[in-house]
Amino acid sequence: MAIKRTLTRAVPSSEGGKVTHWQLEMKYEQGTEGKADYYTNDKIIHIPATEENLDGGTKTNFTAKAEGDWTKKDLEDLCPTSMWDEIFASQYDSVITNPPTNPVPNAEFVIPS
């Protein structure tokens, strides 16, 4: 079953009428809700329009613009979905597909003499 992604929250921070920072939240789901194969996880990211690199240069994540000029697709495109997809698939595998087994204690074990 395919992974479903839904942008659930977008909080802009603005300066001079333009968004300079986004807090975005995306819900990931796979399986059928209420069934044993269902798993969900929320991913959150804070993205500034620009940030300083380790080498002192500046990295541009997006061009600041008015809140009303943003589309849902613009916001979704800011999310690192390729990375999040891989993380979610790994989580799904470890929780649903191949969950860890719990050891079973043997309270009746007799210590060898």
C-alpha positions in Angstrom: 0.0 0.0 0.0 1.3 3.5 -0.9 2.4 6.1 1.6 0.0 8.9 2.0 1.5 12.4 2.8 -0.7 15.3 4.0 0.5 18.8 4.8 -1.2 19.4 8.2 0.3 22.7 9.4 2.0 25.7 8.0 3.1 28.6 10.3 4.7 31.5 8.6 6.9 34.1 10.3 7.1 37.4 8.4 9.3 40.5 8.2 8.3 43.6 6.2 5.2 41.8 4.8 7.2 38.8 3.4 7.5 35.3 4.9 11.1 34.7 6.0 10.5 31.5 7.9 8.2 28.5 7.7 7.3 25.8 10.3 5.8 22.9 8.3 4.2 19.7 9.5 3.4 16.7 7.3 1.5 13.6 8.4 2.6 10.3 6.9 0.3 7.3 6.8 0.4 3.8 5.4 -2.0 0.9 5.8 -5.7 0.9 6.7 -6.6 2.9 9.8 -7.9 0.6 12.6 -6.1 -2.4 11.1 -2.8 -4.1 12.1 -1.0 -2.7 9.0 -1.7 1.0 9.9 1.2 3.3 10.9 1.3 7.1 11.1 4.0 9.6 11.9 4.3 13.3 11.8 7.4 15.1 10.4 8.2 18.7 11.3 10.7 21.1 9.8 11.6 24.8 10.4 12.9 26.5 7.3 14.4 30.0 7.1 14.4 31.8 3.8 18.2 32.0 4.0 20.8 30.5 6.4 24.5 30.6 6.9 26.6 27.7 5.7 29.5 26.3 7.7 31.9 27.9 5.3 30.3 31.4 6.0 28.4 31.5 2.8 24.6 31.9 2.5 22.2 29.2 1.4 18.9 30.3 0.0 16.0 27.9 0.8 13.3 30.0 -0.7 12.6 33.6 -1.9 10.7 35.6 0.7 7.2 36.6 -0.5 3.9 37.6 0.9 1.8 35.0 2.7 -0.9 35.2 0.1 1.5 34.4 -2.7 2.2 30.9 -1.4 0.5 27.8 -2.7 0.1 24.4 -1.1 2.4 23.0 -3.7 5.0 25.6 -2.8 4.9 24.6 0.8 5.0 20.9 0.1 8.0 21.4 -2.2 9.9 23.0 0.8 9.6 19.7 2.7 12.4 17.2 2.3 10.0 14.5 1.3 12.6 12.2 -0.3 14.4 12.0 3.0 11.2 11.7 5.0 9.9 9.0 2.6 13.0 6.9 3.4 12.7 7.5 7.1 9.0 6.6 7.2 9.5 3.4 5.1 12.2 2.3 7.5 9.9 3.1 10.5 7.1 1.2 8.9 9.3 -1.8 8.2 10.6 -1.9 11.8 7.2 -1.4 13.4 4.7 -3.1 11.1 6.5 -5.4 8.5 9.3 -6.7 10.7 8.5 -5.8 14.3 11.1 -6.8 17.0 10.3 -10.0 18.9 10.2 -9.9 22.6 12.1 -12.7 24.4 9.9 -15.0 26.4 11.0 -15.6 30.0 11.1 -19.1 31.3 10.3 -18.9 35.0 10.5 -22.7 35.3 14.2 -22.8 34.3 16.3 -25.1 36.5 19.9 -24.1 37.1 22.1 -27.0 36.1 24.0 -28.6 38.9 
